Amino acid sequence: MKHASPIPGWDIRYGIVPALIVGAVSAVLTLAAVLAQPPVFQAGIRILQAGRYSADEAQALAGAPEVAAAAVSLPAVSGYNLRQEDFLRGSAVEQPLEGSVLRLSIRDADRGRAEARTLAWAQALCAALSEKALAPGAGCYESGGIISGQTDSFLIWKVLAAFLLGAALAYGGGLLQARWNAKENAVMAKKEMVKGLDPAAQKLIRKLKSGKARVGVIGLGYVGLPLVDVFGHHGYTVVGIDVDQRKIDALNKGKSYIEDIPSSHVASLVRKGALKATTDFSQVGTLDALSICVPTPLRKTGDPDLSYIVNVTEEIVKYLHPGMVIVLESTTYPGTTREILQPKIEARGLKVGKDIFLAFSPERVDPGREDWTTINTPKVIGGITPACLEVALAYYGRAIRTLVPVSSADAAEMSKLLENTFRAVNIGLVNEVAIMCNRLGLDVWEIIGAAATKPFGYMKFTPGPGLGGHCIPIDPLYLSWKLKAFNYNARFIELASEINTGMPRYVVEKVQDALNKNRKAINGSRILVLGVAYKPNVSDLRESPALDVIGLLQKKGAVVDYHDPFVPEVRHESLRLTSVPDLEGAVQQADCVVITTDHDAYQWKKILEMARMVVDTRNALGVEGKLSPKVIRL
Ligand SMILES: NC(=O)c1ccc[n+]([C@@H]2O[C@H](COP(=O)([O-])OP(=O)(O)OC[C@H]3O[C@@H](n4cnc5c(N)ncnc54)[C@H](O)[C@@H]3O)[C@@H](O)[C@H]2O)c1
């Protein structure tokens, strides 16, 4: 059985025995303390006087100065506790005072003395009552004698409370102590670790933390440029290196070419001298830290293409110097940093972990996203050695809010592939569910909407025309490729890839069905594809399934146009297309409109009204699409 614990390594059962012991000790001590007190005797007097008193009269009696004086004077004499309110309570509800028993609590070890004092009070009271003449015949009282004598009527409660309090304090104290110890241990472990570092690592960490370091980013694309932005705005002087001269020129002029990074950010860095972009790799020699963010595509054969990483490594080793940290960010299979970068660096005579520090830290940026960006997305980091990890943490710690250290560079590489494989497999699953729903005559969007109401244990994925982007269709294949060397077939990855890459063909079947409704064939029909970027509101065309859909339709003889507010033209393999300038005209002229990317800019209602037939692969038309006879949905 598992026990939730607020502290690592602390089991909630640990505190139970000490709590029981301390609780018991505190209960015993309380009991002893109470028993050491003289016992409390209760004595009573019975008022014999006849007659009734109204509440007011009783109040008046009790409040009569004589009565009060008598009451007040007695404790001074004998030290007992006169409770005038008892008197009141006996009469205030118009009970006959006669026969009322007034109880007095008298703390006195001597029973006789307690009784005598009770009588003395009664006498005083009666005298007062007589004098007041409110009570004719007053002076009549009778001692009720000792009604009860006991040490303490709350004894059990006091002992119980002492037990509980003692136990709670002991448990809480133990918990606090354990928490404090855990913190101390962590700090000590860290100090020990940092203490154990070579002076070279210590020196570099100090420089990185001081913000005086000069850092570099190689590959200034979707990953590299946001990193430059974050580093530059957190005190580092950044050198951006890329082979694309147009990007270098744009940056040095203060211009951004990535939607997520405003030109004003780049311009401000250039203006204050915090950013210099260059194609010159010799700048590496001036750097303290370096991040590599170059592409990791697939070859035509479907194998990983590590040529970018290899080329960059071969370039930078010429300029490396001791006291540098290098972090690879490009997504790749587990082992790349250790098997490819480390040997090339060490061949230069620099020992990794001593002279130079090497780590892997995957980028998780999702272009177009505003809530989670480079700066606030937790960043996983794994070093080749513990020293490499420490230095890399200091490097990124200055600019990134949350760092997640892992045990090795391989672990960091694998964590990224798990994330992307998780997405690829789930998208494959939901795409297959779309196909299955189609066979069953069910609406997949309704099914997904219903399933997604489950507040736990389900994560919503939606089907579409296929997988796009630089990561999800590609990265899992890096993993399956690596596993082949271990004689293992990564079946989930293969299957998801098969289903996802088959989706464009499935969409073409839907276009065929749509045209068929109007007795048309694909061959010779005019088809308008809406949205060619691989996801909404960005211009990124990489691996976009819309391009496959266009290619397949063209192969079947369709005349294909496209429109995309973010992509003015497409130059991809043999495709040479320009976005249609007149969207409304193109929609009206098309025999079928295919919605492949649901950019926010589209006015779907209007498009639905104007189109002859629509194939909606994204559920962009929603319920209206469901109800319209001219719409075929995925
Ligand atoms: N784009 C994403 O959403 C994303 C997210 C997470 C991880 N990644 C990974 O990050 C890496 C980079 O992806 P990206 O999207 O930034 O790619 P990108 O194509 O946008 O940028 C890569 C940059 O590297 C430059 N480059 C290519 N070869 C070079 C060389 N030899 N020297 C210097 N520069 C060179 C290119 O000119 C380009 O500017 C890839 O491994 C990718 O899988 C990408």
PDBQT file of the ligand as one rigid body, heavy atoms in Angstrom, charges set to zero:
ROOT
HETATM    1  N1  LIG A 701      10.416  23.699 -34.979  1.00  0.00    +0.000 N 
HETATM    2  C1  LIG A 701       9.981  23.116 -33.893  1.00  0.00    +0.000 C 
HETATM    3  O1  LIG A 701       8.831  23.254 -33.536  1.00  0.00    +0.000 OA
HETATM    4  C2  LIG A 701      10.891  22.278 -33.055  1.00  0.00    +0.000 A 
HETATM    5  C3  LIG A 701      10.498  21.996 -31.759  1.00  0.00    +0.000 A 
HETATM    6  C4  LIG A 701      11.325  21.254 -30.971  1.00  0.00    +0.000 A 
HETATM    7  C5  LIG A 701      12.520  20.764 -31.494  1.00  0.00    +0.000 A 
HETATM    8  N2  LIG A 701      12.874  21.026 -32.754  1.00  0.00    +0.000 N 
HETATM    9  C6  LIG A 701      14.149  20.501 -33.238  1.00  0.00    +0.000 C 
HETATM   10  O2  LIG A 701      15.085  21.557 -33.223  1.00  0.00    +0.000 OA
HETATM   11  C7  LIG A 701      15.994  21.412 -34.318  1.00  0.00    +0.000 C 
HETATM   12  C8  LIG A 701      15.954  22.667 -35.159  1.00  0.00    +0.000 C 
HETATM   13  O3  LIG A 701      14.647  22.823 -35.665  1.00  0.00    +0.000 OA
HETATM   14  P1  LIG A 701      14.124  24.185 -36.255  1.00  0.00    +0.000 P 
HETATM   15  O4  LIG A 701      12.671  24.044 -36.341  1.00  0.00    +0.000 OA
HETATM   16  O5  LIG A 701      14.675  25.335 -35.510  1.00  0.00    +0.000 OA
HETATM   17  O6  LIG A 701      14.774  24.135 -37.695  1.00  0.00    +0.000 OA
HETATM   18  P2  LIG A 701      14.869  25.351 -38.742  1.00  0.00    +0.000 P 
HETATM   19  O7  LIG A 701      14.985  24.744 -40.059  1.00  0.00    +0.000 OA
HETATM   20  O8  LIG A 701      13.784  26.327 -38.467  1.00  0.00    +0.000 OA
HETATM   21  O9  LIG A 701      16.211  26.042 -38.343  1.00  0.00    +0.000 OA
HETATM   22  C9  LIG A 701      17.453  25.427 -38.527  1.00  0.00    +0.000 C 
HETATM   23  C10 LIG A 701      18.472  26.497 -38.849  1.00  0.00    +0.000 C 
HETATM   24  O10 LIG A 701      19.724  25.868 -38.915  1.00  0.00    +0.000 OA
HETATM   25  C11 LIG A 701      20.424  26.464 -39.989  1.00  0.00    +0.000 C 
HETATM   26  N3  LIG A 701      21.493  25.574 -40.407  1.00  0.00    +0.000 N 
HETATM   27  C12 LIG A 701      21.422  24.474 -41.165  1.00  0.00    +0.000 A 
HETATM   28  N4  LIG A 701      22.627  23.933 -41.298  1.00  0.00    +0.000 NA
HETATM   29  C13 LIG A 701      23.476  24.694 -40.608  1.00  0.00    +0.000 A 
HETATM   30  C14 LIG A 701      24.864  24.644 -40.375  1.00  0.00    +0.000 A 
HETATM   31  N5  LIG A 701      25.631  23.673 -40.865  1.00  0.00    +0.000 N 
HETATM   32  N6  LIG A 701      25.408  25.604 -39.632  1.00  0.00    +0.000 NA
HETATM   33  C15 LIG A 701      24.670  26.600 -39.121  1.00  0.00    +0.000 A 
HETATM   34  N7  LIG A 701      23.355  26.687 -39.306  1.00  0.00    +0.000 NA
HETATM   35  C16 LIG A 701      22.760  25.748 -40.045  1.00  0.00    +0.000 A 
HETATM   36  C17 LIG A 701      19.369  26.705 -41.031  1.00  0.00    +0.000 C 
HETATM   37  O11 LIG A 701      19.780  27.672 -41.970  1.00  0.00    +0.000 OA
HETATM   38  C18 LIG A 701      18.211  27.169 -40.172  1.00  0.00    +0.000 C 
HETATM   39  O12 LIG A 701      18.236  28.562 -40.014  1.00  0.00    +0.000 OA
HETATM   40  C19 LIG A 701      15.545  20.160 -35.042  1.00  0.00    +0.000 C 
HETATM   41  O13 LIG A 701      16.269  19.069 -34.580  1.00  0.00    +0.000 OA
HETATM   42  C20 LIG A 701      14.104  20.013 -34.646  1.00  0.00    +0.000 C 
HETATM   43  O14 LIG A 701      13.699  18.676 -34.691  1.00  0.00    +0.000 OA
HETATM   44  C21 LIG A 701      12.091  21.794 -33.548  1.00  0.00    +0.000 A 
ENDROOT
TORSDOF 0
